[in-house]
Amino acid sequence: MASLNVYSALVVLFLTCGAAMATKQNDQIIKDNNCETKMGLPCVLETFTSIFETGSISSKCCGELVGLGKVCHSALVKRTLENPLFKDLSPARIIAKSIQTWNNCLALIDSPSPSA
């Protein structure tokens, strides 16, 4: 029975350390790439709403999102998911919406604009 308790304690310790390491890794990516300074607040809010709630993202904010870069975008979404305020959200659903938003913005920014 003691070995079961030790095993359980090790599993909890491993999961806790893994989560802490993931948080530190995302924080380091965000810091190293100055991710928090690359988008204006209105576009941050618009992007957040389109991923974590329901809404669309304008072409202007798509441009800022693509300018932010995929590494920053992914790290910021993952760090937001680590916040206890969002513990009831489905990480798989949020990551899927994040990828969809990124791909839609990339396609919008990469597509040639129609001539007048």
Backbone bond lengths (Angstrom), bond angles and torsions (degrees), N, CA, C in turn:
res aa  C-N    CA-C-N  psi(-1)  N-CA   C-N-CA  omega(-1)  CA-C   N-CA-C  phi
1 M - - - 1.445 - - 1.529 110.94 -
2 A 1.329 116.06 -35.76 1.461 119.82 179.86 1.526 110.49 -63.66
3 S 1.343 116.35 -37.26 1.458 118.13 -179.63 1.530 111.08 -66.62
4 L 1.325 117.61 -32.06 1.459 120.89 176.94 1.532 109.89 -65.00
5 N 1.329 117.12 -42.11 1.465 120.84 179.02 1.522 111.00 -65.69
6 V 1.334 116.53 -39.76 1.469 120.37 178.53 1.524 109.06 -65.37
7 Y 1.315 116.34 -43.14 1.458 120.58 179.17 1.533 110.29 -61.64
8 S 1.326 116.73 -45.48 1.463 121.17 179.01 1.522 110.95 -60.37
9 A 1.331 115.95 -42.26 1.456 120.72 179.56 1.532 110.38 -64.25
10 L 1.320 117.23 -39.97 1.462 120.61 179.15 1.528 111.31 -66.31
11 V 1.321 116.88 -39.41 1.461 120.66 178.84 1.529 109.67 -63.55
12 V 1.331 116.85 -46.42 1.463 120.79 178.91 1.527 109.98 -61.43
13 L 1.337 116.67 -43.91 1.462 121.01 179.80 1.531 110.44 -62.40
14 F 1.321 116.89 -43.47 1.468 121.42 179.81 1.529 110.88 -62.41
15 L 1.342 116.67 -46.07 1.455 120.34 -179.45 1.527 111.31 -65.12
16 T 1.326 116.60 -40.62 1.462 120.91 179.29 1.515 110.40 -65.51
17 C 1.310 117.54 -45.87 1.470 121.06 179.01 1.519 110.78 -64.68
18 G 1.311 117.09 -38.82 1.462 120.69 178.73 1.512 110.88 -62.57
19 A 1.332 117.61 -42.95 1.463 121.19 178.33 1.521 110.46 -65.79
20 A 1.319 116.60 -41.89 1.468 120.10 179.48 1.525 110.37 -65.15
21 M 1.327 116.89 -39.55 1.464 120.26 179.06 1.532 110.31 -66.11
22 A 1.346 116.61 -40.05 1.460 119.82 178.88 1.519 110.02 -63.01
23 T 1.335 116.59 -42.26 1.455 120.77 178.69 1.516 110.42 -61.77
24 K 1.329 116.91 -46.19 1.460 120.57 179.65 1.519 110.75 -63.53
25 Q 1.328 117.24 -39.12 1.459 121.23 -179.95 1.536 110.25 -63.70
26 N 1.333 116.94 -46.56 1.463 120.13 179.01 1.524 110.64 -64.00
27 D 1.336 117.18 -42.52 1.468 120.82 178.33 1.527 110.75 -60.41
28 Q 1.328 116.85 -39.76 1.469 120.49 -179.47 1.526 111.12 -67.71
29 I 1.317 116.43 -41.17 1.470 120.93 177.47 1.525 109.40 -60.86
30 I 1.321 115.96 -45.16 1.463 121.49 -178.79 1.526 110.11 -63.27
31 K 1.325 116.40 -43.31 1.467 120.86 -179.59 1.536 110.82 -67.58
32 D 1.329 116.59 -49.14 1.471 121.13 -176.71 1.526 112.83 -60.72
33 N 1.321 116.80 -31.72 1.463 121.30 -175.74 1.533 113.60 -102.77
34 N 1.325 116.21 7.53 1.477 120.99 -178.28 1.529 111.49 50.13
35 C 1.322 116.40 41.51 1.461 121.54 -173.70 1.531 113.56 -61.60
36 E 1.324 116.77 -32.25 1.458 119.45 -174.02 1.524 113.27 -78.04
37 T 1.320 117.60 -3.28 1.468 120.04 -177.52 1.528 112.47 -113.41
38 K 1.314 118.31 3.09 1.463 121.06 -171.96 1.533 115.15 -93.61
39 M 1.333 117.59 -8.64 1.463 120.61 179.70 1.519 108.98 -129.01
40 G 1.326 115.76 146.33 1.456 120.29 174.29 1.518 110.49 -75.11
41 L 1.327 116.38 153.86 1.459 121.48 -177.34 1.528 113.51 -56.51
42 P 1.336 119.80 -43.08 1.469 118.17 179.03 1.529 112.52 -58.26
43 C 1.324 117.56 -39.97 1.470 120.67 179.80 1.528 111.43 -74.55
44 V 1.322 117.07 -32.94 1.472 119.68 174.72 1.524 108.89 -60.10
45 L 1.323 116.45 -47.92 1.473 120.68 -179.36 1.524 111.77 -64.46
46 E 1.318 117.11 -40.89 1.464 121.03 179.28 1.531 111.14 -64.95
47 T 1.323 116.29 -42.78 1.461 120.92 178.91 1.523 110.35 -65.97
48 F 1.333 116.49 -44.66 1.471 121.44 178.17 1.528 110.01 -56.57
49 T 1.332 116.05 -47.82 1.465 120.48 -178.58 1.525 111.16 -61.83
50 S 1.310 117.08 -39.63 1.470 119.52 -178.56 1.529 112.07 -69.20
51 I 1.324 117.09 -25.59 1.469 120.11 -178.44 1.523 111.92 -95.64
52 F 1.323 117.46 -47.20 1.464 121.10 -172.13 1.523 113.37 -94.33
53 E 1.319 117.21 -13.79 1.462 120.91 178.07 1.520 107.37 -130.43
54 T 1.315 117.50 -134.36 1.456 120.97 177.53 1.513 107.83 -130.85
55 G 1.278 116.59 126.76 1.453 120.43 179.42 1.507 110.13 172.33
56 S 1.315 114.47 172.98 1.454 119.42 178.92 1.517 108.51 -112.02
57 I 1.313 115.08 168.99 1.457 121.11 -179.30 1.530 108.43 -122.79
58 S 1.309 115.76 131.38 1.470 121.12 -177.23 1.527 110.87 -72.24
59 S 1.322 115.30 163.52 1.465 118.88 178.56 1.530 110.59 -65.24
60 K 1.341 117.37 -34.08 1.466 120.44 176.92 1.530 110.25 -60.10
61 C 1.334 115.86 -47.11 1.470 119.58 -179.25 1.527 111.71 -72.11
62 C 1.325 117.04 -29.40 1.468 119.56 173.21 1.528 109.56 -61.26
63 G 1.333 115.35 -42.11 1.460 119.26 177.93 1.519 111.75 -60.37
64 E 1.333 116.70 -41.95 1.461 120.03 178.32 1.527 111.25 -67.97
65 L 1.343 116.32 -37.92 1.466 120.01 179.22 1.525 110.81 -64.03
66 V 1.318 116.76 -46.44 1.466 120.49 179.08 1.533 109.81 -64.51
67 G 1.328 116.29 -37.44 1.462 120.53 175.98 1.524 112.41 -64.28
68 L 1.320 116.04 -30.83 1.466 121.58 176.69 1.523 110.15 -61.82
69 G 1.332 115.64 -40.78 1.465 121.32 -179.88 1.518 112.07 99.33
70 K 1.306 115.09 150.21 1.466 120.96 -175.97 1.527 112.06 -66.54
71 V 1.331 117.57 -36.63 1.471 120.73 -179.15 1.523 109.99 -62.28
72 C 1.333 115.98 -47.80 1.466 120.07 178.52 1.525 110.90 -64.43
73 H 1.319 116.03 -44.97 1.472 120.67 -179.21 1.532 110.08 -56.38
74 S 1.311 117.11 -49.51 1.468 121.04 -178.91 1.520 111.98 -63.65
75 A 1.327 117.22 -43.80 1.467 120.91 -179.13 1.522 111.03 -64.37
76 L 1.321 117.92 -39.94 1.466 120.64 179.82 1.526 111.50 -68.11
77 V 1.326 117.63 -40.37 1.464 120.69 177.55 1.524 109.97 -64.04
78 K 1.325 116.89 -45.82 1.469 120.18 179.84 1.516 111.60 -63.23
79 R 1.339 117.37 -40.78 1.460 119.55 178.91 1.524 110.47 -65.31
80 T 1.318 117.47 -38.41 1.461 120.49 177.68 1.523 110.55 -62.83
81 L 1.327 116.92 -40.80 1.468 120.58 178.48 1.523 112.25 -64.11
82 E 1.336 117.88 -24.83 1.464 121.68 178.88 1.526 111.99 -76.68
83 N 1.327 117.08 -15.29 1.459 121.40 -179.71 1.529 109.15 -70.28
84 P 1.344 117.70 131.34 1.470 120.60 -179.59 1.530 113.76 -58.11
85 L 1.313 118.76 -23.13 1.465 120.68 178.10 1.524 112.34 -62.41
86 F 1.335 116.12 -23.17 1.459 120.59 -176.15 1.526 112.21 -109.96
87 K 1.316 117.16 20.08 1.466 121.19 -175.20 1.533 113.26 -65.10
88 D 1.332 117.43 -23.22 1.459 120.31 -178.64 1.526 113.39 -86.17
89 L 1.317 116.82 -5.79 1.464 119.87 179.13 1.525 110.62 -82.70
90 S 1.297 116.16 152.69 1.460 121.27 177.03 1.529 109.16 -82.18
91 P 1.346 117.78 112.18 1.468 119.48 178.98 1.524 112.56 -56.33
92 A 1.311 117.84 -39.43 1.469 120.71 -179.14 1.528 110.35 -62.98
93 R 1.324 117.46 -41.49 1.466 121.31 -179.79 1.533 110.51 -67.71
94 I 1.328 116.59 -42.08 1.467 120.73 -179.33 1.532 110.27 -66.02
95 I 1.323 116.64 -44.11 1.471 119.75 179.30 1.526 110.38 -63.85
96 A 1.339 116.70 -38.82 1.468 119.94 176.97 1.534 110.44 -63.14
97 K 1.341 117.90 -43.30 1.468 120.71 178.01 1.525 110.93 -66.20
98 S 1.323 115.97 -35.09 1.462 121.03 178.39 1.530 110.41 -63.58
99 I 1.317 116.36 -46.50 1.469 121.96 178.81 1.533 110.08 -64.20
100 Q 1.329 116.35 -42.27 1.462 120.49 179.31 1.532 110.43 -63.07
101 T 1.330 117.01 -43.81 1.468 120.91 178.53 1.523 110.15 -61.89
102 W 1.341 116.11 -45.32 1.466 120.28 179.25 1.528 110.69 -59.41
103 N 1.338 116.63 -49.27 1.470 120.92 -177.73 1.528 111.79 -63.52
104 N 1.340 116.63 -40.80 1.464 120.16 178.45 1.528 110.58 -63.18
105 C 1.331 116.42 -43.19 1.464 120.16 179.35 1.520 111.19 -66.31
106 L 1.302 116.61 -42.23 1.463 120.62 179.47 1.526 110.16 -60.48
107 A 1.331 116.58 -44.07 1.466 121.10 179.33 1.529 110.18 -64.51
108 L 1.327 117.06 -40.02 1.457 120.98 -179.84 1.530 111.05 -65.84
109 I 1.309 116.63 -42.64 1.463 121.51 -178.00 1.536 110.59 -72.29
110 D 1.338 116.77 -36.40 1.460 120.93 -177.71 1.533 113.04 -79.02
111 S 1.339 117.12 -19.55 1.466 118.23 -177.20 1.518 110.48 -78.50
112 P 1.319 115.74 141.40 1.468 118.37 179.95 1.522 110.19 -68.49
113 S 1.302 117.26 140.39 1.460 119.99 178.96 1.527 109.00 -78.14
114 P 1.335 116.31 143.82 1.470 118.51 -179.38 1.526 110.22 -68.00
115 S 1.331 115.67 144.05 1.473 118.95 178.40 1.523 109.43 -80.79
116 A 1.306 113.56 150.30 1.463 118.51 -177.61 1.508 111.90 -81.24
